[in-house]
Amino acid sequence: MTDSLMDWPGDTPWQPLPDAARRCFRLSSAIAGAVFGLAFGTIPAVVLAFADGPAWWHLGMALGALALCLALALWRATLAFRYTRWRLDDDGLRVRRGRFWRSEVLVPRARVQHLDIERGPIERRYGLATLVVHTAGTRLSAVRQPGFDEDSANQLRDALVPRQREHDDAAHG
């Protein structure tokens, strides 16, 4: 099976996220899925525990809901990893996401206001970072892309800073 992101038009190669991002996405999603599954499965099981019925039914329902939530969370994390690509070109940073509903975001260098690099505990464990690009404007005023290795995130941050701003010219001229 070919990677459907590679058949999008364009000649500059698109970069995949590092393999560590797959593990990070899966662990983060598994934790969120487990929390949601426990809440989603445990609450109905407790409610039904007060009704007449066999106890194994309550346990089975709770475990089934937990398993379903975990499976959906892991599936979503796998798709998020597999169908995310990025590239830095002369125009700026481009990020493509999605298998079924595809999107491409272009962040022009001239629209970059400031950049942040965030590292949560799971990202730090895998040597990853989230690049947050704050832009001028109201729609998509911040683009967040998790899953970069720390070196790439730092290099992208440095590369996306506009080399010369209009207000810098006015201040010096």
N, C-alpha and C positions, 0 to 999 in steps of 0.2 A: 504494500500500500504506500502510495506516495504521500508526502506531507503536503497537505492542501495549502499551507501558507507559502510554500515555495513556488506555487504556480501563479501567485499574484504578479501582476506586471511590475517591471522595474529591473534595473540591471545591477544595482549595488547589493551585495549579499546581506541578507538579514541574519542577525546573530541570535542563536537560541540562548535561553537562560542556562547557567551551569547546572550540572547534575545534582549538586547539593541543594539546589532550589526545589527539585522534585521531592527530596526527603523533607525539607523544611515545610513545603506546602502540605504534604501528607500529614506530618505530625501536627501542624497547626489545625488542619481540618479535622483530624481524628479527635483532638481535644474538644473542639467546638461541637463536633457531631456527638461525642459522648455526653457532653453537658446537655445538649438539646435532647438527645435520646433518653437520658435519665429523667429529665423533666417531662418529656412527652410520654414516656412509657410508665414512669413511676406514679404520676398523678392519677391517671385512669386506673391503674392497678390498685392504688390505695382506695379510691372511690368504690371500685368493685369489690374490694375486700369486705366492705360493710354489707354488701348484698349477699344473698345466699348463692353459693357456688363453690366448686372445688378450688383449693389453693393453687394447684398446679396451673390452672388457667390464668390466674393473676400473674404468676411468675413468668409463664410463657409469653403473655402479652407484653410484659415489661421487657423481657429479653429480646423479643421480636422487634419491638419498637427501637430498642437500642441498636440491634444489628442493622436494621434498615437505615437508621440515621447515620451510622458509621459508614455503611456501604455507599450511601449517597454522597457523604462528605468526601470520602476517598476518591470516588469517581470524579467529582467536581474538581478536586485538587489535581488529579492526573490530567484532566482536560485543560485546566488553567496553565499548567506547566507546558504541556505538549504544544498548545496552540498560542503561545506568546513568543513573539520575535521583536527585535529592536534593531535599529541602525542609527548611526550618526552620520549625516551627510552635510553638504554645504548649506542646506536650508535649516537644519536643526536636528532635533531628536524625533524619530518616528517610532511608534510602538503599534504593533498589530496584535490583536487579540481575537480569539473566538474561533470556534469550529462551525457552528451553525449560524450564529449572528456575529458576523465579522465586523470589526471596527478598526480603523486606523486613526491614530492621533498624531498630528504633527505639532511640535512645539518649536516655532521659529525662534532663533537665537535673539532676535530683536525684541520679542515679547517676554523674555525671561526677566522676572523681577528679582527673585532670589531663589536659592536652591538649598534644600536640606537633605541630610542623610540621616536616616533613622535606623537604629539597630535594636530590635526587641530581643528578649532572652533566647528565643528559639533561633532567630537569625544569627545572633552572636555565636551560638553553639556550632552552627554550620559555616561560619565565616562569611555571612551574607549581609546585605543591607538593602533598605528601601530608599530609592531616590525620589524625592519630592521636588517637583519643579513648579514654582509659583509663577503665574503668568499675569500679564495685564489683561483686563477684560473680565467679563462676568461668567461666560459659559466656560466650563472646565478651567476655572481659575487656578486650579492646582492639579497636576498630573502626578499620580502616585504609581510607581512601579516597583513592586517587591521582587526579590530574587536575584539581584545583581551580586556578584562577588564584591567584596569591599574595595579591591583595587579598581575594578571597572566602574563602580559607583563614584569613587573619588576622581577618576580620570574623566568621566562624563560630566561631573560637576564642574571641573576645571575647564573642560572644553566648551561647555554651554554658556559660560559667562561671556556676555558680549564684549568684544575686544575694545570697543569704543562706544560710548553712549552720547546721545545728543546733548544732554545737560552737562557732560564733561567738556564738550567742545565750547559751549556757551560760557562755562566758568573759566576756561583758559583763554578765551578769545576776546 
